Amino acid sequence: MNRIVRLVQLAVLAQILLFLFFGQILRVWEASEAFLREKFGGNPSAEAGGRGSSVSAMEAGALLSLASGVKPAIVDFYQANNRLPRPGNSRDIGLPPGSRLLENGSLEVRADGVPEARVYWRFSPTASGEARWECVTPDIRNLAEHMPDCRYDPSFRKDDPIVQEYALTDHLYFESGKSDEDGLMGGEQDRFERILQAAAPHPNNQVTDVQVSGYADPMGSSEDNDRLAESRAVYVRKSLVAIGIERSLIGLRVVGVDPGAPPDCSGYRRKERVQCLARSRRVDFVIKARRTL
């Protein structure tokens, strides 16, 4: 009888041990599955956030102080040369340890306490010419807690070119009854040449859109004024195409008589009236472009 009891006890103990053993295996498997799902699942941001480093308030302050000491020199270089400094032409910019200029003009700063943690300041003038800085880090997930102007972006690529969107808005004035190169008012031809040189497409300057509008003064018939306004706009379009801007990018608008022509010119004699209406004989144009700094 005792022998049977012992066998039953051993069988029960074996079942308990087996249950505990398989339970432990199950827990290990679930933990492994969660780990694998986090690392190789469909949530890249969670994966990147898990890999991101952290910095203290003191380290973040050091990053900001380091960049603040270099920014003015980069801005001065840009304003003097109309281009961003590169590693080969930045001798006049004192770069402290822990920072370096990249080929696209960005400033890279590394945290002292976390050497693998990097912050990038990208300088980009606005369309009005004002300096604008963007602070991005692909490594420090808690940086915004200490530096609200900096954003954490694991997908940030430090070597992307820095691009400035800008628009060139101007006018071209013509003599009365004329619409071609010989009909430009005094000084306009040289000024137009400078505008064309600035707008000419090249590898670092890409024109994206052009709008050309032709106007005429109210003297003469409406048919002649429409014809003059169109001829003037077409002349400007031909000039833009000649420097390499695609014709399909140029929108042409014929306004005809300038609706903003000064009404008090009507009381003058013809010669004085022609002079009074000089600004109505024009072409307005807006050239939108993208420039790589």
Secondary structure by P-SEA (a helix, b strand, c coil): caaaaaaaaaaaaaaaaaaaaaaaaaaaaaaaaaaaaaaccccaaaaaaaabbbbcaaaaaaaaaaaaacaaaaaaaaaaccccccccccccccccccccccccbbbbbbbcccccbbbbbbbbbcccbbbbbbbbbccccccccccccbbbbcccccccbbbbbbbbbbbbbbccccccccccccaaaaaaaaaaaaacccccccccbbbbbbbbcccccaaaaaaaaaaaaaaaaaaaaaaccccccbbbbbbccccccccccccccaaaaaaaaccccbbbbbbbbcccc
